[in-house]
Amino acid sequence: MIEIRNLSKIYKTKTGTVIGVDDVTLSIQEGEIYGIVGYSGAGKSSLLRCINLLERPTSGKISVNGTDLTSLKGENLRLARLKIGMIFQHFYLISQKTVFDNVAFALKAAKLPEAQIKSRVEELLEMVGLSDKRDVYPAQLSGGQKQRVAIARALANNPKVLLCDEATSALDPTTTMSILNLLKKINKELNITIVLITHEMKVVKEICNRMAIMQNGRVMEEGTVYEVFANPQTGLTKEFIESVVSFEIPEVILNKCDGPIVKVIFKGKVAGEGVISDTLQQFKVKGNFLHGSIEYIQELPLGIFIMELKGEKEEINNAIKYIENRAAQVEVLRNGL
């Protein structure tokens, strides 16, 4: 659906050049929700804006639904952009226009008949849950309602792709969840491919199928959201994950432990099985649980437990091997043997 090949974007400044995007290659499949995560300055917004050529890449190629956008100009580019909707953090609604007219704006620009515009706008307002707000102005709306108007406006021309630039960053947690649920509904019902950039792993965990993590303009790690959470490959990714799933144990607790401390990760259905209890029954070891939880990512369980093991060295080693054979991975955080 979206093919990004060796994409770079270089900005010229008074003091020299700044690399916004550095040789990025990604494939985003039709109908999926793809998350791009990174801190401020990572290059994620520059990459997103290159997808619809709001920023023209310095080099590389972007194809959307088989069309090479980087080869288009003028009217051909404008027509191609009609199939790529975009929503932003700050909504960018026209304050002097009603909700109805904000959504109708793009349709009027496309010179659609009035009856068709009216029907389409009413359909969109029903979809985003704002039928009762059609005649009010943006100043009378909450932040979540403004973003719903922006989403309706982005969907006006029946796009195949929806780009979301920090779409929930200005919203409170409850409103954020309602907007994410709306995006999931739109993705499912309309089969629209959604590309979402954010610095919040909670957003990615809630809505995305696959993801990439960016730093300094480059993609540092990519994969399904589940696999990235279950088996992060870089320190940056681990840092982001810890913002959602924190397993920091106070030093005063660790100082009381004299046995090995292990972190056990269970993937899929095994997360719901009694592997730990089976281990403690089969081997002459005792387990002191320090931390643990089961997270659900795309409805799949991911179990993470941290515990101290006590017993003879051989029994502990056998217990760890037994767990390794039934779990995704075991990491010895501190060897107390």
C-alpha positions in Angstrom: 0.0 0.0 0.0 2.6 2.5 1.1 6.2 1.8 0.0 9.0 4.1 1.3 12.4 3.5 -0.2 15.7 5.1 0.8 13.9 8.2 1.8 15.9 11.2 3.0 14.9 14.8 3.8 17.6 17.4 4.4 16.8 20.9 5.6 19.0 23.9 4.8 19.4 26.3 7.7 21.5 29.5 8.3 24.0 27.4 10.2 24.2 24.5 7.7 22.1 21.5 7.0 19.9 19.3 9.2 19.0 15.7 8.3 15.3 15.2 9.1 14.9 11.8 7.6 17.9 9.6 6.9 17.6 6.8 4.4 14.3 5.3 5.7 12.8 2.2 4.0 9.4 1.0 5.2 6.5 -1.0 3.8 3.0 -0.3 5.2 0.3 -2.8 4.3 -3.2 -2.0 3.1 -5.7 -1.8 5.9 -3.3 -1.8 8.8 -2.7 0.8 11.6 1.0 1.5 11.6 2.7 3.5 14.4 5.8 5.6 14.1 7.3 6.4 17.6 10.0 8.7 18.6 11.0 11.6 20.8 10.8 15.2 19.6 13.3 15.7 16.8 13.4 12.0 15.9 12.2 12.7 12.3 8.8 11.1 12.6 6.8 14.2 11.6 9.1 14.9 8.7 8.7 11.3 7.5 4.9 11.6 7.8 4.7 14.8 5.9 6.8 13.3 3.1 4.3 10.6 2.6 1.8 13.0 1.0 4.5 15.4 -0.2 3.7 18.2 2.2 7.5 18.0 2.5 9.1 16.9 -0.8 11.9 14.4 -0.1 15.5 15.3 -0.9 16.0 11.8 -2.2 14.2 8.4 -2.3 10.8 7.2 -3.4 7.3 7.1 -2.0 4.6 5.0 -3.6 1.0 5.0 -2.4 -1.4 2.4 -3.8 1.0 1.8 -6.7 1.5 5.5 -7.6 4.9 7.0 -7.3 4.0 10.3 -5.6 7.6 11.7 -5.9 7.2 11.7 -9.7 4.0 13.8 -9.6 3.5 17.6 -9.7 0.8 20.1 -10.1 -2.7 18.8 -10.8 -1.7 15.2 -10.8 -0.2 15.5 -7.3 -3.3 17.4 -6.0 -5.6 14.6 -7.2 -3.4 12.0 -5.6 -3.4 13.9 -2.3 -7.2 13.7 -2.3 -6.9 10.0 -1.4 -4.6 10.8 1.6 -6.4 12.4 4.5 -4.5 14.0 7.4 -5.2 15.1 10.9 -3.0 17.1 13.3 -2.4 17.7 16.9 -3.9 21.2 16.8 -7.0 20.5 14.7 -6.7 23.5 12.4 -10.4 24.1 12.1 -11.8 27.4 10.6 -13.1 29.3 13.6 -15.6 31.4 11.5 -17.2 28.3 10.0 -19.7 25.9 11.6 -18.9 22.2 12.1 -20.9 21.4 9.0 -19.0 23.9 6.9 -15.6 22.8 8.2 -16.3 19.3 7.1 -17.9 20.5 3.8 -14.9 22.7 2.9 -12.9 20.1 1.0 -16.1 18.9 -0.8 -16.9 22.4 -1.9 -13.4 22.9 -3.2 -13.9 19.8 -5.3 -17.1 21.4 -6.7 -19.4 18.6 -5.7 -23.2 19.3 -6.0 -24.8 20.8 -2.9 -27.1 17.9 -2.3 -24.1 15.5 -2.4 -22.2 17.6 -0.1 -25.0 17.8 2.4 -25.5 14.0 2.3 -21.8 13.3 2.7 -21.3 15.7 5.6 -24.3 14.3 7.5 -22.9 10.8 7.0 -19.5 11.8 8.3 -20.9 13.6 11.3 -23.0 10.6 12.2 -19.8 8.4 11.9 -17.8 10.6 14.3 -20.7 11.1 16.7 -21.3 14.8 16.1 -24.6 15.0 14.3 -26.0 17.2 17.1 -23.1 19.7 16.7 -23.5 20.4 12.9 -24.4 24.1 13.4 -22.1 25.1 16.3 -18.6 26.7 15.9 -15.3 25.3 16.9 -15.0 27.6 20.0 -18.0 25.8 21.4 -16.4 22.4 21.2 -14.2 20.4 23.5 -10.8 19.2 22.3 -12.0 15.8 21.6 -15.0 17.1 19.6 -12.7 19.4 17.6 -10.5 16.3 16.7 -13.6 14.4 15.7 -14.5 17.3 13.3 -11.0 17.2 11.9 -11.3 13.4 11.4 -14.6 13.8 9.6 -13.0 16.5 7.4 -10.1 14.3 6.6 -12.4 11.5 5.5 -14.6 13.8 3.3 -13.0 12.7 0.0 -13.0 9.0 0.8 -9.3 8.6 1.2 -7.5 5.3 1.2 -4.9 6.5 3.7 -5.2 8.6 6.9 -2.1 10.2 8.3 -2.3 11.2 12.0 0.3 13.7 13.3 0.3 13.5 17.1 -3.5 13.4 16.8 -4.1 12.7 20.6 -1.2 14.6 22.2 -3.3 17.6 23.2 -6.1 15.5 24.7 -6.6 14.1 28.2 -6.4 10.3 28.7 -10.1 9.6 28.5 -10.6 11.7 25.4 -7.5 10.1 23.9 -9.1 6.6 24.3 -12.3 7.7 22.7 -10.4 9.1 19.7 -8.4 5.9 19.4 -11.5 3.8 19.5 -13.0 6.0 16.7 -9.8 5.5 14.6 -10.1 1.7 15.1 -13.7 1.8 14.1 -12.8 3.8 10.9 -10.0 1.4 10.1 -12.2 -1.6 10.5 -15.4 -0.3 8.8 -13.8 1.6 5.9 -10.5 -0.5 5.6 -8.5 2.8 5.6 -4.8 2.4 6.1 -3.8 4.6 9.1 -0.2 5.9 9.7 0.0 7.3 13.2 3.0 9.1 14.7 3.3 9.6 18.5 5.8 9.8 21.3 3.4 7.7 23.5 3.8 4.0 23.6 0.3 3.7 25.2 -1.2 4.9 22.0 0.8 2.4 19.9 -0.1 -0.5 22.3 -3.8 0.4 22.1 -4.3 0.8 18.4 -1.4 -0.3 16.1 -0.7 -3.5 14.3 3.0 -2.8 13.5 5.4 -0.1 14.4 8.7 1.6 13.9 10.9 3.4 16.4 12.9 6.4 15.1 15.8 8.3 16.4 18.0 11.0 14.6 16.0 10.5 11.4 16.6 6.7 11.2 14.4 3.7 11.9 16.0 1.9 14.9 13.6 -1.0 15.2 10.5 -2.2 13.4 8.1 -5.1 13.8 4.7 -6.1 15.0 3.7 -4.2 18.2 3.5 -7.5 20.1 7.0 -8.6 19.1 8.5 -5.2 19.8 7.0 -5.3 23.3 7.9 -8.9 23.9 11.5 -8.7 22.6 12.9 -5.2 22.2 16.2 -5.0 20.5 17.5 -1.6 21.4 17.9 0.4 24.5 15.7 3.1 23.0 12.9 0.7 22.5 13.2 -0.7 26.0 13.1 2.9 27.3 9.8 3.5 25.5 8.3 0.2 26.7 9.2 1.0 30.3 7.0 4.1 30.0 4.1 1.8 29.6 5.1 -1.4 31.5 7.3 -0.3 34.4 9.2 -3.0 36.3 11.5 -0.8 38.4 12.0 -2.4 41.8 13.2 -0.2 44.7 16.8 -0.8 45.7 15.8 -1.4 49.3 13.8 -4.4 48.1 16.6 -5.7 46.0 19.1 -5.4 48.8 17.0 -7.9 50.8 17.4 -10.5 48.1 20.3 -12.9 48.2 19.2 -15.4 45.5 19.2 -14.9 41.7 16.7 -12.5 40.3 15.1 -13.4 37.0 12.7 -11.8 34.6 10.5 -14.2 32.8 8.5 -13.3 29.7 5.6 -15.5 28.5 4.2 -15.0 25.0 0.7 -15.9 23.7 -1.4 -18.6 25.4 1.4 -19.8 27.6 1.1 -16.5 29.5 -2.1 -17.8 31.0 -0.6 -21.2 32.0 0.8 -22.1 35.4 4.4 -22.4 34.4 5.8 -20.7 37.5 3.7 -22.8 39.9 4.6 -26.0 38.0 8.3 -25.0 38.3 8.1 -24.4 42.0 6.4 -27.8 42.5 8.8 -29.8 40.4 12.1 -28.4 41.7 13.4 -27.7 45.2 13.3 -24.0 44.8 11.2 -21.2 46.3 10.1 -18.1 44.4 9.8 -14.7 45.9 7.7 -12.6 43.5 8.9 -9.0 43.2 6.8 -7.8 40.3 4.5 -9.1 37.5 1.6 -8.5 35.2 -0.1 -9.7 32.1 -0.5 -7.1 29.3 -2.8 -7.5 26.4 -1.5 -6.3 23.1 -3.9 -6.7 20.1 -5.8 -9.1 22.4 -2.8 -11.4 22.8 -1.4 -11.8 26.4 2.1 -11.0 27.2 3.2 -12.0 30.7 6.2 -10.5 32.5 7.3 -11.6 35.9 10.3 -10.7 38.1 11.2 -13.0 41.0 13.9 -14.1 43.3 14.8 -17.9 43.3 16.0 -19.6 46.4 17.5 -23.0 46.7 20.6 -25.1 45.7 22.5 -23.9 42.7 21.8 -27.0 40.6 18.1 -26.9 41.4 17.8 -23.2 40.5 19.7 -23.8 37.2 17.4 -26.7 36.4 14.3 -24.6 37.2 15.5 -21.8 34.9 16.1 -24.3 32.1 12.6 -25.7 32.7 11.1 -22.2 32.5 13.1 -21.4 29.3 11.7 -24.5 27.6 8.1 -23.3 28.2 8.5 -19.5 28.1 9.6 -17.0 25.5 12.7 -16.0 27.4 14.3 -15.9 30.9 16.8 -13.1 31.7 18.9 -13.3 34.9 18.9 -9.7 36.2 21.2 -10.5 39.1 23.1 -13.7 39.8 23.1 -14.3 43.5 24.5 -17.8 43.3 
